[in-house]
């Protein structure tokens, strides 16, 4: 088990650097430092439903079933909204990280 985990970790580290020597998008985001204010601002720019589901799930630790009941949506819709919120936040964090690298 340890050997397998270590092997996967090494493979993952090797995939962080692209052929041209630059970092991939995930590595760029992970290497950047964001302030709490920046993160709160980014979450605040999400569409209302996405922001609500994201906050209930990530901040308040509600399970999808409780989110669905609270908002009157399906569990599947809760999961979709969370996925979209995460994807949108990732894109916005990437834009911020690239601006910092570029100067």
Secondary structure by P-SEA (a helix, b strand, c coil): caaaaaaaaaaaaaacccccccccaaaaaaaccccaaaaaaaaaaccaaaaaaaaacccccccaaaaaaaacccaaaaaaaaaaaaaaaaaaaaaaaaaaaac
